[in-house]
Amino acid sequence: MKKDHNISEMRPHWFLEDPIDFEYKYYVLMAYLMKVKENFNNNGFERYFKNLLSIKRDLESFIKNTEFSQKTLSKMTEEERDNFYNILDKNLDHIAEIESIAKNSVLTIDKFLEENNEFYEKYNSLVEVESHCPRYNLWDQGFLIVRKKGEKTMRIFTWFFSIVKISQKENVALLMTELLDPLCETTKDIKKIKKFLKSNIKDFSEQYDCLIVSEISDEIDMEIGTELSKEKSIDMIMNKFKS
């Protein structure tokens, strides 16, 4: 576990590293949660929450698939992924203990979030996301519009599903690509946003493309607000797509 004063993160495979011991891993996680709590009233607390939720997501994915979340895997280098699989292979004899550690860690994080619900709600309020989907409501492609009061322009991302190879395995992945030029002036008028997309996106379709608009709070900057917007929109897309 890193001892960075500004931002504290645990490696995705922290619970797989030696020693594989239920009690030891519990105290490692509790130490991390205390670090998160210490920063609740500091600027940038949202980054700690974001990292904590990423840890929980990877644990849940491991419990279900013996694999990290797609998002984490896509961010890892080939060397990091190889290291993960090597660590996992080395500890196959302890897989039952590892699964117990992972399940208990999820419960511990859930309890922490429940006990600190005030800050969890504050974190969730930093970005408001709403959808404007066409009548077909397919949720398989579209655009994410990120805006903040006071910013001259908005950030626009196109999103779609594709097949990608991760460690020689084919996976369905949700991809996002930012439109860097031209930029769209900030507006709350959805008609103006659609007009901009029609004028600048060759394949834009009002019948098929689902628009997701994210409003960033004044309490955070555009950079972290965009990260949270992407996180929230991905969760929304995946939930709608699966249903």
C-alpha positions as a Python dict, from the first residue, in 0.01 Angstrom:
ca = {
    (1, 'M'): (0, 0, 0),
    (2, 'K'): (139, 339, -98),
    (3, 'K'): (204, 601, 167),
    (4, 'D'): (139, 899, -60),
    (5, 'H'): (22, 1201, 139),
    (6, 'N'): (-178, 1345, -152),
    (7, 'I'): (-342, 1035, -292),
    (8, 'S'): (-347, 686, -156),
    (9, 'E'): (-409, 386, -378),
    (10, 'M'): (-380, 11, -344),
    (11, 'R'): (-272, -204, -631),
    (12, 'P'): (-562, -404, -779),
    (13, 'H'): (-401, -732, -673),
    (14, 'W'): (-329, -621, -314),
    (15, 'F'): (-541, -906, -172),
    (16, 'L'): (-347, -1165, -376),
    (17, 'E'): (-3, -1067, -250),
    (18, 'D'): (180, -1251, 27),
    (19, 'P'): (96, -1314, 297),
    (20, 'I'): (-239, -1469, 208),
    (21, 'D'): (-389, -1431, 552),
    (22, 'F'): (-750, -1335, 627),
    (23, 'E'): (-676, -1127, 938),
    (24, 'Y'): (-371, -955, 789),
    (25, 'K'): (-564, -847, 476),
    (26, 'Y'): (-846, -718, 693),
    (27, 'Y'): (-606, -486, 876),
    (28, 'V'): (-445, -376, 548),
    (29, 'L'): (-788, -276, 418),
    (30, 'M'): (-886, -108, 745),
    (31, 'A'): (-565, 99, 737),
    (32, 'Y'): (-656, 211, 387),
    (33, 'L'): (-1013, 297, 490),
    (34, 'M'): (-880, 506, 778),
    (35, 'K'): (-663, 693, 527),
    (36, 'V'): (-971, 757, 316),
    (37, 'K'): (-1166, 881, 618),
    (38, 'E'): (-884, 1115, 725),
    (39, 'N'): (-927, 1299, 395),
    (40, 'F'): (-1306, 1338, 398),
    (41, 'N'): (-1286, 1708, 484),
    (42, 'N'): (-989, 1783, 259),
    (43, 'N'): (-990, 1908, -98),
    (44, 'G'): (-979, 1613, -334),
    (45, 'F'): (-1167, 1370, -108),
    (46, 'E'): (-1358, 1258, -419),
    (47, 'R'): (-1044, 1092, -557),
    (48, 'Y'): (-1022, 872, -250),
    (49, 'F'): (-1385, 771, -288),
    (50, 'K'): (-1335, 703, -658),
    (51, 'N'): (-1038, 476, -583),
    (52, 'L'): (-1227, 299, -305),
    (53, 'L'): (-1519, 221, -536),
    (54, 'S'): (-1274, 92, -795),
    (55, 'I'): (-1127, -145, -535),
    (56, 'K'): (-1476, -269, -451),
    (57, 'R'): (-1561, -317, -819),
    (58, 'D'): (-1246, -525, -875),
    (59, 'L'): (-1317, -739, -570),
    (60, 'E'): (-1672, -808, -688),
    (61, 'S'): (-1546, -892, -1035),
    (62, 'F'): (-1285, -1129, -892),
    (63, 'I'): (-1544, -1306, -677),
    (64, 'K'): (-1765, -1357, -982),
    (65, 'N'): (-1509, -1423, -1259),
    (66, 'T'): (-1166, -1462, -1092),
    (67, 'E'): (-1077, -1152, -1292),
    (68, 'F'): (-1048, -780, -1236),
    (69, 'S'): (-1308, -544, -1380),
    (70, 'Q'): (-1287, -471, -1750),
    (71, 'K'): (-1197, -110, -1677),
    (72, 'T'): (-901, -206, -1459),
    (73, 'L'): (-775, -466, -1708),
    (74, 'S'): (-792, -216, -1993),
    (75, 'K'): (-575, 29, -1797),
    (76, 'M'): (-308, -230, -1710),
    (77, 'T'): (0, -279, -1923),
    (78, 'E'): (75, -624, -2060),
    (79, 'E'): (348, -660, -1798),
    (80, 'E'): (104, -570, -1518),
    (81, 'R'): (-154, -818, -1646),
    (82, 'D'): (113, -1090, -1671),
    (83, 'N'): (216, -1012, -1315),
    (84, 'F'): (-146, -1044, -1200),
    (85, 'Y'): (-188, -1385, -1366),
    (86, 'N'): (150, -1504, -1232),
    (87, 'I'): (53, -1407, -877),
    (88, 'L'): (-282, -1579, -922),
    (89, 'D'): (-122, -1899, -1056),
    (90, 'K'): (125, -1902, -769),
    (91, 'N'): (-157, -1884, -515),
    (92, 'L'): (-405, -2128, -667),
    (93, 'D'): (-361, -2356, -365),
    (94, 'H'): (-495, -2070, -152),
    (95, 'I'): (-788, -1975, -375),
    (96, 'A'): (-1051, -2055, -109),
    (97, 'E'): (-875, -1825, 140),
    (98, 'I'): (-841, -1555, -126),
    (99, 'E'): (-1210, -1573, -209),
    (100, 'S'): (-1294, -1543, 162),
    (101, 'I'): (-1068, -1237, 184),
    (102, 'A'): (-1233, -1081, -122),
    (103, 'K'): (-1587, -1142, 6),
    (104, 'N'): (-1507, -1009, 353),
    (105, 'S'): (-1337, -703, 198),
    (106, 'V'): (-1653, -619, 2),
    (107, 'L'): (-1860, -646, 321),
    (108, 'T'): (-1608, -428, 507),
    (109, 'I'): (-1621, -161, 234),
    (110, 'D'): (-2002, -172, 226),
    (111, 'K'): (-2012, -122, 603),
    (112, 'F'): (-1768, 168, 572),
    (113, 'L'): (-1982, 334, 303),
    (114, 'E'): (-2294, 286, 514),
    (115, 'E'): (-2129, 434, 823),
    (116, 'N'): (-2007, 732, 619),
    (117, 'N'): (-2319, 775, 409),
    (118, 'E'): (-2310, 1155, 441),
    (119, 'F'): (-1984, 1172, 248),
    (120, 'Y'): (-2092, 899, 7),
    (121, 'E'): (-2400, 1106, -80),
    (122, 'K'): (-2182, 1415, -117),
    (123, 'Y'): (-1957, 1222, -356),
    (124, 'N'): (-2257, 1108, -561),
    (125, 'S'): (-2393, 1464, -578),
    (126, 'L'): (-2077, 1605, -737),
    (127, 'V'): (-2194, 1492, -1080),
    (128, 'E'): (-2555, 1468, -1201),
    (129, 'V'): (-2615, 1250, -1506),
    (130, 'E'): (-2930, 1232, -1720),
    (131, 'S'): (-3008, 1054, -2046),
    (132, 'H'): (-3180, 1167, -2364),
    (133, 'C'): (-3231, 850, -2562),
    (134, 'P'): (-3423, 802, -2888),
    (135, 'R'): (-3742, 605, -2917),
    (136, 'Y'): (-3560, 280, -2995),
    (137, 'N'): (-3378, 306, -2659),
    (138, 'L'): (-3105, 61, -2766),
    (139, 'W'): (-2825, 185, -2538),
    (140, 'D'): (-2548, 48, -2762),
    (141, 'Q'): (-2397, 373, -2892),
    (142, 'G'): (-2413, 745, -2831),
    (143, 'F'): (-2246, 1050, -2683),
    (144, 'L'): (-2151, 1176, -2337),
    (145, 'I'): (-2175, 1553, -2293),
    (146, 'V'): (-1982, 1691, -1994),
    (147, 'R'): (-2055, 2046, -1890),
    (148, 'K'): (-1988, 2279, -1599),
    (149, 'K'): (-2127, 2622, -1521),
    (150, 'G'): (-1868, 2889, -1601),
    (151, 'E'): (-1682, 2679, -1858),
    (152, 'K'): (-1689, 2824, -2210),
    (153, 'T'): (-1704, 2486, -2383),
    (154, 'M'): (-1823, 2134, -2306),
    (155, 'R'): (-1636, 1806, -2344),
    (156, 'I'): (-1794, 1551, -2576),
    (157, 'F'): (-1721, 1178, -2591),
    (158, 'T'): (-1856, 924, -2835),
    (159, 'W'): (-1921, 580, -2683),
    (160, 'F'): (-1988, 239, -2836),
    (161, 'F'): (-1936, -131, -2775),
    (162, 'S'): (-1660, -326, -2947),
    (163, 'I'): (-1470, -655, -2923),
    (164, 'V'): (-1120, -615, -2779),
    (165, 'K'): (-849, -864, -2690),
    (166, 'I'): (-718, -859, -2334),
    (167, 'S'): (-452, -1120, -2256),
    (168, 'Q'): (-549, -1321, -2566),
    (169, 'K'): (-914, -1326, -2460),
    (170, 'E'): (-1187, -1157, -2661),
    (171, 'N'): (-1404, -930, -2448),
    (172, 'V'): (-1695, -698, -2518),
    (173, 'A'): (-1572, -352, -2420),
    (174, 'L'): (-1735, -13, -2387),
    (175, 'L'): (-1508, 240, -2557),
    (176, 'M'): (-1509, 618, -2522),
    (177, 'T'): (-1332, 863, -2751),
    (178, 'E'): (-1322, 1239, -2701),
    (179, 'L'): (-1415, 1482, -2977),
    (180, 'L'): (-1133, 1737, -2959),
    (181, 'D'): (-1223, 1958, -3254),
    (182, 'P'): (-1448, 2144, -3299),
    (183, 'L'): (-1556, 2232, -2948),
    (184, 'C'): (-1918, 2293, -2850),
    (185, 'E'): (-2012, 2603, -2653),
    (186, 'T'): (-2166, 2528, -2315),
    (187, 'T'): (-2544, 2514, -2330),
    (188, 'K'): (-2831, 2350, -2146),
    (189, 'D'): (-3042, 2338, -2461),
    (190, 'I'): (-3051, 1976, -2579),
    (191, 'K'): (-3169, 2092, -2923),
    (192, 'K'): (-2854, 2302, -2966),
    (193, 'I'): (-2641, 2005, -2861),
    (194, 'K'): (-2811, 1781, -3117),
    (195, 'K'): (-2770, 2050, -3383),
    (196, 'F'): (-2398, 2065, -3307),
    (197, 'L'): (-2365, 1687, -3334),
    (198, 'K'): (-2559, 1678, -3661),
    (199, 'S'): (-2329, 1943, -3806),
    (200, 'N'): (-2003, 1783, -3694),
    (201, 'I'): (-2059, 1408, -3663),
    (202, 'K'): (-2110, 1238, -3998),
    (203, 'D'): (-2288, 930, -3862),
    (204, 'F'): (-2490, 1099, -3587),
    (205, 'S'): (-2841, 953, -3568),
    (206, 'E'): (-3127, 1091, -3360),
    (207, 'Q'): (-3296, 752, -3393),
    (208, 'Y'): (-3010, 539, -3258),
    (209, 'D'): (-2761, 755, -3066),
    (210, 'C'): (-2825, 790, -2694),
    (211, 'L'): (-2715, 1121, -2541),
    (212, 'I'): (-2599, 1132, -2180),
    (213, 'V'): (-2553, 1475, -2027),
    (214, 'S'): (-2340, 1520, -1715),
    (215, 'E'): (-2355, 1834, -1500),
    (216, 'I'): (-2045, 1895, -1285),
    (217, 'S'): (-2076, 2062, -945),
    (218, 'D'): (-1895, 2388, -871),
    (219, 'E'): (-1716, 2205, -587),
    (220, 'I'): (-1481, 2014, -818),
    (221, 'D'): (-1270, 2097, -1122),
    (222, 'M'): (-1338, 1989, -1479),
    (223, 'E'): (-1072, 1716, -1477),
    (224, 'I'): (-1199, 1509, -1184),
    (225, 'G'): (-1556, 1600, -1281),
    (226, 'T'): (-1500, 1445, -1623),
    (227, 'E'): (-1357, 1129, -1463),
    (228, 'L'): (-1662, 1097, -1238),
    (229, 'S'): (-1894, 1173, -1531),
    (230, 'K'): (-1743, 888, -1729),
    (231, 'E'): (-1770, 653, -1430),
    (232, 'K'): (-2137, 736, -1373),
    (233, 'S'): (-2230, 723, -1740),
    (234, 'I'): (-2056, 387, -1787),
    (235, 'D'): (-2253, 245, -1493),
    (236, 'M'): (-2575, 382, -1643),
    (237, 'I'): (-2496, 244, -1990),
    (238, 'M'): (-2403, -102, -1862),
    (239, 'N'): (-2716, -125, -1646),
    (240, 'K'): (-2944, -15, -1930),
    (241, 'F'): (-2765, -229, -2190),
    (242, 'K'): (-2793, -544, -1978),
    (243, 'S'): (-3160, -483, -1904),
}
